Amino acid sequence: MDIQPKLNLVINGHNFSYKLFETLRCVSKTFSQREAAKRLGISHAVLNRRIKDAEDRLGFLLVDSGAAGSGLSGPGLEIMAQYQKL
């Protein structure tokens, strides 16, 4: 039997769906937003919007992107560490 929680969190007064945390976890594992979207079964545009909306609400970057790929920013790593503890 495979049982996994899907938690929503409130960060700085903003409610975030478990979908954001699944997105961040997948980006951190693949180092690619396109590959993360593919693995999650969503479009690249949906993945980008999910991240951008969260970043706009929080006021800081969750994902750093560059020529070598994408990874979580310092605050993104911290949020994921807290999420995984729960």
C-alpha positions in Angstrom: 0.0 0.0 0.0 1.4 3.4 -1.0 0.2 6.2 1.1 1.5 9.8 0.6 0.2 13.0 2.1 -0.6 16.0 -0.1 -0.2 19.0 2.1 -1.2 22.6 1.4 0.8 25.2 3.3 0.2 28.8 4.4 3.4 30.9 3.9 3.5 34.5 5.0 -0.3 34.5 4.9 -0.6 33.0 1.4 -2.1 29.6 0.8 -0.2 27.3 -1.5 -1.4 24.0 -2.9 0.6 20.8 -2.7 0.9 21.1 -6.5 3.5 23.9 -6.0 5.6 21.7 -3.8 5.4 18.8 -6.2 6.5 21.2 -8.9 9.5 22.5 -6.9 10.5 18.9 -5.9 10.4 17.8 -9.6 12.4 20.9 -10.7 15.0 20.2 -8.0 15.4 16.5 -9.2 15.5 17.1 -12.9 17.2 20.5 -13.1 14.9 21.3 -16.0 11.5 23.0 -16.0 10.6 21.3 -19.3 11.4 17.9 -18.0 9.6 18.6 -14.7 6.5 19.6 -16.6 6.7 16.5 -18.7 7.0 14.2 -15.6 4.1 16.0 -13.9 1.9 15.7 -17.0 1.4 19.4 -17.3 2.4 22.0 -20.0 5.6 24.0 -19.6 3.4 27.1 -19.5 1.4 25.8 -16.5 4.5 24.9 -14.6 6.0 28.4 -15.3 2.8 30.1 -14.2 2.6 28.0 -11.0 6.1 29.0 -10.1 5.7 32.7 -11.1 2.4 33.1 -9.3 4.0 31.8 -6.1 7.1 34.0 -6.5 4.9 37.1 -7.1 2.9 36.4 -3.9 5.9 35.6 -1.8 8.1 38.4 -3.1 11.2 36.3 -3.8 12.4 33.7 -6.3 11.8 30.0 -5.7 13.7 28.8 -8.8 16.9 30.0 -10.3 17.3 29.4 -14.1 20.3 29.7 -16.3 22.1 28.2 -19.3 22.9 25.1 -17.3 19.3 24.5 -16.2 17.0 25.3 -13.3 17.3 24.7 -9.6 15.8 25.9 -6.4 16.9 29.2 -4.9 18.0 29.5 -1.3 14.5 30.3 -0.1 13.1 27.6 -2.4 15.4 25.0 -0.8 14.4 26.2 2.7 10.7 26.0 1.9 11.1 22.5 0.5 13.0 21.4 3.5 10.2 22.6 5.8 7.6 21.0 3.6 9.4 17.7 3.6 9.6 17.7 7.4 5.9 17.9 7.6 
